[in-house]
Amino acid sequence: MHEPSDSSLLWDGVRVMVRLLRAAEALVGGLEGRNHRRAAKKRAQAIRYARGRENRIPHYRELLKLTRATLAYADEAATLVRQALDPIAVMLWRAEFRSFRPLIERVIAQSERRVLHGEALPANEKIVSLFEPHADIIVTGGREVQYGHKAQPDRRPQRLDPRPGDRGRQSGRQRTVLAHAQAPHRLLRQGAPTGRRRRRFRQPS
């Protein structure tokens, strides 16, 4: 996952809400509101290339204003989309809207606290992605930080099972010994020389 920033998260929120507004327009039509996607992208790029906190704050204020306005348009669309004739499409639209709306509100609050007020948020209160809300901040050593899901190692004990073709010819004791054997090879032992046919069996070293 790429390194997130408050401006990129706000930009993601605007373009997600614009996409939902277009889908609502296709369902009911007659929605009012402006498309702030281009303006929000312009502000996010200006924040990216601005140097110094003082130069970024005015762009952040404008980007926050655009994000709130787009979210307000989406709230109005959520009340009007109930009038659509396709109930399944309405259900899917509202489910996606309900999943993204609280995340965008968290991003707005996070940006205000961090950028405008200069607060330091703890890691468990930060959101690093709208599309992977459960992503973690992973410290790999030193100052290197990555973002994603922490992999859980497989702690189940490993067992060396005998080959499928040998299971029918071995006793229970031999299979137990073989399962815990560390050597990768086996010795071949012959039985006592008698008049009958010699039997060969595998035995772990």
C-alpha positions as CSV (number, residue, x, y, z in Angstrom):
1,M,0.0,0.0,0.0
2,H,1.3,3.4,-0.9
3,E,2.1,5.9,1.8
4,P,-1.1,7.8,2.6
5,S,-1.6,11.5,3.3
6,D,-4.5,13.5,4.6
7,S,-4.8,15.3,1.2
8,S,-4.9,12.0,-0.7
9,L,-7.5,10.6,1.6
10,L,-9.7,13.7,1.2
11,W,-9.3,13.4,-2.6
12,D,-10.3,9.8,-2.4
13,G,-13.4,10.7,-0.4
14,V,-14.4,13.3,-3.0
15,R,-14.0,11.1,-6.0
16,V,-15.9,8.2,-4.2
17,M,-18.8,10.5,-3.4
18,V,-18.9,11.9,-7.0
19,R,-19.1,8.3,-8.3
20,L,-22.0,7.6,-6.0
21,L,-23.7,10.8,-7.0
22,R,-23.5,9.8,-10.7
23,A,-24.9,6.4,-9.9
24,A,-27.8,8.1,-8.0
25,E,-28.4,10.4,-10.9
26,A,-28.8,7.4,-13.1
27,L,-31.3,5.8,-10.7
28,V,-33.6,8.8,-10.0
29,G,-32.4,11.8,-12.0
30,G,-32.9,15.4,-11.2
31,L,-30.2,15.7,-8.5
32,E,-28.8,19.1,-7.7
33,G,-25.2,19.8,-6.8
34,R,-21.8,20.6,-8.3
35,N,-19.1,18.2,-9.2
36,H,-16.0,19.2,-7.2
37,R,-13.8,16.4,-8.4
38,R,-11.6,18.5,-10.6
39,A,-11.2,21.3,-8.0
40,A,-10.4,18.8,-5.2
41,K,-7.8,17.1,-7.3
42,K,-6.2,20.5,-8.1
43,R,-6.0,21.3,-4.3
44,A,-4.5,17.9,-3.5
45,Q,-1.8,18.3,-6.1
46,A,-1.1,21.8,-4.8
47,I,-0.7,20.4,-1.3
48,R,1.6,17.8,-2.5
49,Y,4.1,20.2,-4.1
50,A,3.8,23.0,-1.5
51,R,6.7,23.5,0.8
52,G,6.2,24.3,4.4
53,R,3.2,23.9,6.6
54,E,2.1,27.5,6.3
55,N,1.8,27.1,2.5
56,R,-0.2,23.9,2.7
57,I,-2.8,25.1,5.2
58,P,-4.8,27.3,2.8
59,H,-5.1,24.5,0.3
60,Y,-6.2,22.1,3.0
61,R,-8.9,24.5,4.1
62,E,-10.2,24.6,0.5
63,L,-10.0,20.8,0.1
64,L,-11.9,20.3,3.4
65,K,-14.6,22.7,2.2
66,L,-14.9,20.8,-1.1
67,T,-15.1,17.5,0.7
68,R,-17.8,18.6,3.1
69,A,-19.9,20.1,0.2
70,T,-19.6,16.8,-1.8
71,L,-20.6,14.8,1.3
72,A,-23.6,17.1,1.8
73,Y,-24.7,16.4,-1.8
74,A,-24.4,12.7,-1.2
75,D,-26.6,13.0,1.9
76,E,-29.3,14.6,-0.2
77,A,-29.0,12.0,-2.8
78,A,-29.4,9.3,-0.1
79,T,-32.8,10.6,0.7
80,L,-33.9,10.9,-2.9
81,V,-32.6,7.6,-4.1
82,R,-35.3,5.8,-2.2
83,Q,-37.7,6.8,-4.9
84,A,-36.0,4.7,-7.5
85,L,-37.9,1.9,-9.1
86,D,-35.2,-0.7,-8.8
87,P,-35.1,-1.8,-5.1
88,I,-32.0,-4.0,-5.5
89,A,-30.0,-1.2,-7.0
90,V,-31.1,1.2,-4.3
91,M,-30.1,-1.4,-1.6
92,L,-26.6,-1.8,-3.1
93,W,-26.2,2.0,-3.5
94,R,-27.2,2.7,0.1
95,A,-25.0,-0.1,1.4
96,E,-21.9,1.4,-0.3
97,F,-22.8,4.9,0.8
98,R,-23.2,3.7,4.4
99,S,-19.8,2.0,4.3
100,F,-17.9,5.0,3.0
101,R,-19.6,7.9,4.7
102,P,-18.3,7.3,8.3
103,L,-14.8,6.8,6.9
104,I,-14.9,10.1,5.1
105,E,-16.1,11.8,8.3
106,R,-13.1,10.3,10.1
107,V,-10.7,11.6,7.4
108,I,-12.2,15.1,7.7
109,A,-11.8,15.1,11.5
110,Q,-8.3,13.6,11.3
111,S,-7.2,16.2,8.8
112,E,-8.5,19.1,10.9
113,R,-6.8,17.8,14.0
114,R,-3.5,17.0,12.4
115,V,-3.1,19.8,9.9
116,L,-5.1,22.8,11.2
117,H,-4.6,22.2,14.9
118,G,-1.3,20.5,14.8
119,E,-2.3,17.6,17.0
120,A,-0.4,14.3,17.1
121,L,-2.9,11.4,16.7
122,P,-2.1,8.0,18.1
123,A,-1.6,5.2,15.5
124,N,-4.8,3.4,16.6
125,E,-6.9,6.4,15.8
126,K,-5.5,7.1,12.3
127,I,-7.2,5.9,9.1
128,V,-4.7,5.2,6.3
129,S,-7.1,4.0,3.5
130,L,-10.8,4.4,2.6
131,F,-10.7,1.1,0.7
132,E,-8.7,-0.9,3.3
133,P,-10.1,0.6,6.6
134,H,-8.5,-2.1,8.7
135,A,-5.0,-1.5,7.4
136,D,-2.2,-1.2,10.0
137,I,0.8,1.1,10.3
138,I,3.7,-1.3,10.3
139,V,7.1,-0.3,11.6
140,T,9.8,-2.5,10.0
141,G,12.8,-1.2,11.8
142,G,14.5,2.2,12.1
143,R,12.5,4.9,10.5
144,E,11.0,2.7,7.7
145,V,7.2,2.5,8.0
146,Q,4.9,0.5,5.8
147,Y,1.1,0.3,5.5
148,G,-1.0,-2.8,5.1
149,H,-2.1,-5.9,7.0
150,K,0.1,-7.7,9.4
151,A,0.7,-11.3,8.3
152,Q,-0.1,-13.9,11.0
153,P,2.5,-16.7,10.9
154,D,1.4,-20.3,10.8
155,R,2.2,-21.7,14.2
156,R,0.9,-25.2,13.6
157,P,3.5,-27.9,14.2
158,Q,4.9,-29.5,11.1
159,R,4.9,-33.3,10.8
160,L,6.8,-35.5,8.4
161,D,4.3,-38.1,7.2
162,P,5.5,-41.3,5.4
163,R,4.9,-41.7,1.8
164,P,1.4,-42.8,0.8
165,G,2.8,-46.0,-0.8
166,D,4.6,-47.0,2.5
167,R,1.6,-46.7,4.9
168,G,0.2,-50.1,4.2
169,R,3.5,-51.9,4.6
170,Q,4.5,-50.3,7.9
171,S,3.5,-50.9,11.4
172,G,2.2,-48.3,13.8
173,R,5.5,-48.1,15.6
174,Q,7.4,-47.6,12.4
175,R,5.1,-44.9,11.2
176,T,5.5,-43.0,14.5
177,V,9.3,-43.2,14.3
178,L,9.3,-42.1,10.7
179,A,7.1,-39.2,11.4
180,H,9.7,-37.8,13.8
181,A,12.7,-38.7,11.8
182,Q,15.1,-35.9,11.0
183,A,17.3,-37.6,8.4
184,P,16.0,-37.2,4.8
185,H,17.2,-40.7,3.7
186,R,16.4,-44.3,4.7
187,L,18.4,-47.4,4.9
188,L,17.4,-50.7,3.2
189,R,17.8,-53.7,5.4
190,Q,17.5,-57.3,4.3
191,G,16.1,-60.2,6.4
192,A,17.9,-63.3,7.4
193,P,19.1,-65.6,4.5
194,T,16.6,-68.5,4.4
195,G,15.2,-70.7,1.7
196,R,12.2,-68.5,1.4
197,R,12.1,-65.3,-0.6
198,R,13.9,-62.5,1.2
199,R,11.8,-59.7,2.4
200,R,12.9,-56.1,2.3
201,F,11.5,-53.3,4.3
202,R,12.4,-49.7,4.9
203,Q,13.4,-48.5,8.3
204,P,14.4,-45.0,9.3
205,S,18.0,-44.3,10.3
